[in-house]
Amino acid sequence: MAFDKNNLPDDLTPVVGAPTDIARLSHGQPKPTHERTAEEEAGVINWQALAASEKFRRLLRAKRRFIVPAMVFFIIYYFALPVLVGYARPLMETRVFGAVNLAYLFALSQFFMAWVIAALYVRAAVKFDKMASDVISDQK
């Protein structure tokens, strides 16, 4: 369907090249960050200075202090089940109640452990977000 200024339908959506396809957004300049192109973003932030700042390095250290131990703990916890089932089979076959043994409980506990670690990260992320906003405010 071609665009004809004199014969416009009520709904311009299906008209290719209609004014709605190229209409400017209602806000003024400067454009919000999420609407800028890469060319418009060039030179806005000095990334080398940001990466070299002490606040940014503190943010990275804080995240590393949380993420690395949490990841190591979970990997060990995750692989403990197959290792224990393989090498400590009599222990893992110990029945707790009915047909449920320690291996089943350990496997189920891995779901809860993932949720606990996720909850701890969400709590820590509040601090990380505040630190990140401090880093950004220094660059403005």
HELIX and SHEET records of a PDB file:
HELIX    1   1 PRO A   19  ILE A   22  1                                   4    
HELIX    2   2 THR A   33  GLU A   35  5                                   3    
HELIX    3   3 ALA A   38  GLU A   41  1                                   4    
HELIX    4   4 TRP A   47  ALA A   52  1                                   6    
HELIX    5   5 GLU A   54  TYR A   87  1                                  34    
HELIX    6   6 ARG A   89  MET A   92  1                                   4    
HELIX    7   7 LEU A  102  GLN A  139  1                                  38    
SHEET    1   A 2 ARG A  95  PHE A  97  0                                        
SHEET    2   A 2 VAL A 100  ASN A 101 -1                                        
END                                                                             
